[in-house]
Amino acid sequence: MTKNEKILLYYIMKIIDYCPFEDEWEDNLEKECVGFRQEGCGDCILRNIDKLED
């Protein structure tokens, strides 16, 4: 994980109170979501970061 990725994940995990994919990605959350701020959450965000571009 790069320094910039760590900074982004820190911001998301500490500042935002919910999963950034929660509203638009409902079908896949049940299959892939480990729970916001749980182990593996940051990896999921990085895998799907392109979905935040809108």
N, CA, C and O atoms as CSV, one atom per row, in Angstrom:
chain,resi,resn,atom,element,x,y,z
A,1,MET,N,N,0.847,-1.164,0.000
A,1,MET,CA,C,0.000,0.000,0.000
A,1,MET,C,C,0.901,1.238,0.000
A,1,MET,O,O,1.859,1.323,0.768
A,2,THR,N,N,0.578,2.187,-0.867
A,2,THR,CA,C,1.394,3.391,-0.960
A,2,THR,C,C,1.041,4.373,0.159
A,2,THR,O,O,0.032,4.215,0.846
A,3,LYS,N,N,1.881,5.377,0.325
A,3,LYS,CA,C,1.643,6.403,1.341
A,3,LYS,C,C,0.317,7.126,1.073
A,3,LYS,O,O,-0.453,7.383,1.999
A,4,ASN,N,N,0.056,7.450,-0.191
A,4,ASN,CA,C,-1.187,8.143,-0.541
A,4,ASN,C,C,-2.416,7.278,-0.282
A,4,ASN,O,O,-3.451,7.788,0.146
A,5,GLU,N,N,-2.314,5.993,-0.535
A,5,GLU,CA,C,-3.424,5.086,-0.244
A,5,GLU,C,C,-3.689,5.037,1.256
A,5,GLU,O,O,-4.844,5.024,1.682
A,6,LYS,N,N,-2.640,5.010,2.050
A,6,LYS,CA,C,-2.797,4.998,3.509
A,6,LYS,C,C,-3.472,6.270,3.995
A,6,LYS,O,O,-4.324,6.223,4.883
A,7,ILE,N,N,-3.093,7.414,3.415
A,7,ILE,CA,C,-3.705,8.693,3.798
A,7,ILE,C,C,-5.187,8.699,3.440
A,7,ILE,O,O,-6.021,9.122,4.241
A,8,LEU,N,N,-5.513,8.231,2.238
A,8,LEU,CA,C,-6.901,8.173,1.809
A,8,LEU,C,C,-7.728,7.273,2.723
A,8,LEU,O,O,-8.820,7.651,3.146
A,9,LEU,N,N,-7.219,6.099,3.024
A,9,LEU,CA,C,-7.947,5.174,3.896
A,9,LEU,C,C,-8.093,5.725,5.300
A,9,LEU,O,O,-9.136,5.541,5.928
A,10,TYR,N,N,-7.067,6.400,5.807
A,10,TYR,CA,C,-7.159,7.021,7.131
A,10,TYR,C,C,-8.297,8.031,7.135
A,10,TYR,O,O,-9.116,8.044,8.054
A,11,TYR,N,N,-8.350,8.869,6.116
A,11,TYR,CA,C,-9.405,9.869,6.018
A,11,TYR,C,C,-10.784,9.213,5.986
A,11,TYR,O,O,-11.679,9.602,6.737
A,12,ILE,N,N,-10.951,8.233,5.130
A,12,ILE,CA,C,-12.242,7.556,5.000
A,12,ILE,C,C,-12.647,6.915,6.322
A,12,ILE,O,O,-13.791,7.059,6.753
A,13,MET,N,N,-11.733,6.216,6.964
A,13,MET,CA,C,-12.061,5.482,8.187
A,13,MET,C,C,-12.308,6.400,9.387
A,13,MET,O,O,-13.124,6.076,10.249
A,14,LYS,N,N,-11.625,7.525,9.452
A,14,LYS,CA,C,-11.740,8.393,10.629
A,14,LYS,C,C,-12.778,9.498,10.479
A,14,LYS,O,O,-13.401,9.895,11.464
A,15,ILE,N,N,-12.972,9.995,9.273
A,15,ILE,CA,C,-13.836,11.158,9.073
A,15,ILE,C,C,-15.257,10.761,8.652
A,15,ILE,O,O,-16.233,11.353,9.113
A,16,ILE,N,N,-15.365,9.781,7.795
A,16,ILE,CA,C,-16.667,9.368,7.274
A,16,ILE,C,C,-17.282,8.336,8.226
A,16,ILE,O,O,-16.579,7.480,8.761
A,17,ASP,N,N,-18.586,8.427,8.428
A,17,ASP,CA,C,-19.271,7.551,9.384
A,17,ASP,C,C,-19.908,6.311,8.765
A,17,ASP,O,O,-20.535,5.516,9.464
A,18,TYR,N,N,-19.746,6.149,7.457
A,18,TYR,CA,C,-20.387,5.016,6.783
A,18,TYR,C,C,-19.591,4.622,5.556
A,18,TYR,O,O,-18.727,5.375,5.107
A,19,CYS,N,N,-19.867,3.475,5.020
A,19,CYS,CA,C,-19.190,2.983,3.828
A,19,CYS,C,C,-19.497,3.904,2.644
A,19,CYS,O,O,-20.664,4.217,2.405
A,20,PRO,N,N,-18.482,4.343,1.901
A,20,PRO,CA,C,-18.740,5.234,0.772
A,20,PRO,C,C,-19.472,4.558,-0.387
A,20,PRO,O,O,-19.918,5.247,-1.305
A,21,PHE,N,N,-19.605,3.252,-0.373
A,21,PHE,CA,C,-20.286,2.521,-1.440
A,21,PHE,C,C,-21.702,2.123,-1.053
A,21,PHE,O,O,-22.445,1.610,-1.889
A,22,GLU,N,N,-22.077,2.342,0.159
A,22,GLU,CA,C,-23.310,1.857,0.757
A,22,GLU,C,C,-24.569,2.078,-0.097
A,22,GLU,O,O,-25.358,1.148,-0.266
A,23,ASP,N,N,-24.769,3.273,-0.630
A,23,ASP,CA,C,-26.005,3.576,-1.355
A,23,ASP,C,C,-26.030,3.027,-2.767
A,23,ASP,O,O,-27.052,2.500,-3.207
A,24,GLU,N,N,-24.912,3.141,-3.492
A,24,GLU,CA,C,-24.904,2.813,-4.903
A,24,GLU,C,C,-24.470,1.380,-5.200
A,24,GLU,O,O,-24.552,0.939,-6.346
A,25,TRP,N,N,-24.023,0.669,-4.214
A,25,TRP,CA,C,-23.410,-0.626,-4.462
A,25,TRP,C,C,-24.044,-1.717,-3.608
A,25,TRP,O,O,-23.391,-2.678,-3.204
A,26,GLU,N,N,-25.315,-1.541,-3.351
A,26,GLU,CA,C,-26.036,-2.373,-2.397
A,26,GLU,C,C,-25.962,-3.873,-2.678
A,26,GLU,O,O,-25.784,-4.658,-1.747
A,27,ASP,N,N,-26.093,-4.289,-3.934
A,27,ASP,CA,C,-26.094,-5.716,-4.266
A,27,ASP,C,C,-24.785,-6.401,-3.894
A,27,ASP,O,O,-24.795,-7.515,-3.371
A,28,ASN,N,N,-23.657,-5.741,-4.162
A,28,ASN,CA,C,-22.358,-6.351,-3.902
A,28,ASN,C,C,-21.936,-6.259,-2.437
A,28,ASN,O,O,-21.101,-7.042,-1.985
A,29,LEU,N,N,-22.501,-5.316,-1.698
A,29,LEU,CA,C,-22.088,-5.172,-0.303
A,29,LEU,C,C,-22.349,-6.438,0.500
A,29,LEU,O,O,-21.523,-6.835,1.322
A,30,GLU,N,N,-23.477,-7.064,0.270
A,30,GLU,CA,C,-23.801,-8.262,1.028
A,30,GLU,C,C,-22.803,-9.377,0.754
A,30,GLU,O,O,-22.537,-10.200,1.630
A,31,LYS,N,N,-22.248,-9.413,-0.453
A,31,LYS,CA,C,-21.316,-10.467,-0.828
A,31,LYS,C,C,-19.890,-10.157,-0.376
A,31,LYS,O,O,-19.172,-11.056,0.061
A,32,GLU,N,N,-19.473,-8.892,-0.478
A,32,GLU,CA,C,-18.071,-8.544,-0.264
A,32,GLU,C,C,-17.792,-7.773,1.020
A,32,GLU,O,O,-16.662,-7.796,1.508
A,33,CYS,N,N,-18.780,-7.096,1.579
A,33,CYS,CA,C,-18.539,-6.202,2.712
A,33,CYS,C,C,-18.201,-6.985,3.985
A,33,CYS,O,O,-18.908,-7.920,4.362
A,34,VAL,N,N,-17.122,-6.589,4.628
A,34,VAL,CA,C,-16.724,-7.211,5.893
A,34,VAL,C,C,-17.194,-6.361,7.063
A,34,VAL,O,O,-17.028,-6.742,8.221
A,35,GLY,N,N,-17.775,-5.221,6.760
A,35,GLY,CA,C,-18.220,-4.286,7.780
A,35,GLY,C,C,-17.320,-3.064,7.782
A,35,GLY,O,O,-16.096,-3.184,7.752
A,36,PHE,N,N,-17.926,-1.898,7.818
A,36,PHE,CA,C,-17.151,-0.668,7.786
A,36,PHE,C,C,-16.232,-0.586,9.002
A,36,PHE,O,O,-16.647,-0.821,10.136
A,37,ARG,N,N,-14.990,-0.252,8.735
A,37,ARG,CA,C,-13.914,-0.137,9.726
A,37,ARG,C,C,-13.474,-1.480,10.312
A,37,ARG,O,O,-12.722,-1.511,11.287
A,38,GLN,N,N,-13.929,-2.576,9.734
A,38,GLN,CA,C,-13.492,-3.883,10.180
A,38,GLN,C,C,-12.272,-4.311,9.367
A,38,GLN,O,O,-11.956,-3.706,8.343
A,39,GLU,N,N,-11.596,-5.349,9.828
A,39,GLU,CA,C,-10.435,-5.861,9.099
A,39,GLU,C,C,-10.839,-6.243,7.678
A,39,GLU,O,O,-11.786,-7.004,7.480
A,40,GLY,N,N,-10.132,-5.724,6.709
A,40,GLY,CA,C,-10.433,-5.988,5.312
A,40,GLY,C,C,-11.221,-4.870,4.645
A,40,GLY,O,O,-11.325,-4.840,3.419
A,41,CYS,N,N,-11.767,-3.967,5.412
A,41,CYS,CA,C,-12.547,-2.855,4.864
A,41,CYS,C,C,-11.685,-1.978,3.957
A,41,CYS,O,O,-12.109,-1.629,2.855
A,42,GLY,N,N,-10.502,-1.626,4.396
A,42,GLY,CA,C,-9.611,-0.791,3.597
A,42,GLY,C,C,-9.236,-1.454,2.283
A,42,GLY,O,O,-9.149,-0.788,1.252
A,43,ASP,N,N,-9.014,-2.757,2.314
A,43,ASP,CA,C,-8.696,-3.493,1.086
A,43,ASP,C,C,-9.863,-3.435,0.102
A,43,ASP,O,O,-9.658,-3.278,-1.101
A,44,CYS,N,N,-11.074,-3.562,0.612
A,44,CYS,CA,C,-12.266,-3.490,-0.240
A,44,CYS,C,C,-12.379,-2.100,-0.863
A,44,CYS,O,O,-12.673,-1.976,-2.052
A,45,ILE,N,N,-12.151,-1.065,-0.076
A,45,ILE,CA,C,-12.218,0.302,-0.596
A,45,ILE,C,C,-11.192,0.489,-1.702
A,45,ILE,O,O,-11.509,1.054,-2.748
A,46,LEU,N,N,-9.969,0.024,-1.487
A,46,LEU,CA,C,-8.933,0.167,-2.515
A,46,LEU,C,C,-9.267,-0.618,-3.777
A,46,LEU,O,O,-9.020,-0.142,-4.885
A,47,ARG,N,N,-9.830,-1.820,-3.620
A,47,ARG,CA,C,-10.203,-2.638,-4.779
A,47,ARG,C,C,-11.271,-1.937,-5.622
A,47,ARG,O,O,-11.321,-2.113,-6.840
A,48,ASN,N,N,-12.111,-1.157,-4.981
A,48,ASN,CA,C,-13.267,-0.569,-5.655
A,48,ASN,C,C,-13.207,0.956,-5.752
A,48,ASN,O,O,-14.225,1.607,-5.987
A,49,ILE,N,N,-12.026,1.515,-5.573
A,49,ILE,CA,C,-11.845,2.966,-5.519
A,49,ILE,C,C,-12.340,3.650,-6.796
A,49,ILE,O,O,-12.767,4.804,-6.746
A,50,ASP,N,N,-12.291,2.965,-7.928
A,50,ASP,CA,C,-12.751,3.566,-9.177
A,50,ASP,C,C,-14.231,3.899,-9.150
A,50,ASP,O,O,-14.678,4.738,-9.933
A,51,LYS,N,N,-15.004,3.275,-8.281
A,51,LYS,CA,C,-16.439,3.549,-8.162
A,51,LYS,C,C,-16.705,4.896,-7.487
A,51,LYS,O,O,-17.834,5.387,-7.522
A,52,LEU,N,N,-15.695,5.494,-6.879
A,52,LEU,CA,C,-15.861,6.782,-6.214
A,52,LEU,C,C,-15.650,7.970,-7.166
A,52,LEU,O,O,-15.792,9.119,-6.748
A,53,GLU,N,N,-15.325,7.722,-8.390
A,53,GLU,CA,C,-15.000,8.783,-9.333
A,53,GLU,C,C,-16.199,9.629,-9.745
A,53,GLU,O,O,-16.008,10.757,-10.200
A,54,ASP,N,N,-17.401,9.143,-9.607
A,54,ASP,CA,C,-18.589,9.878,-10.059
A,54,ASP,C,C,-18.825,11.124,-9.277
A,54,ASP,O,O,-19.786,11.846,-9.541
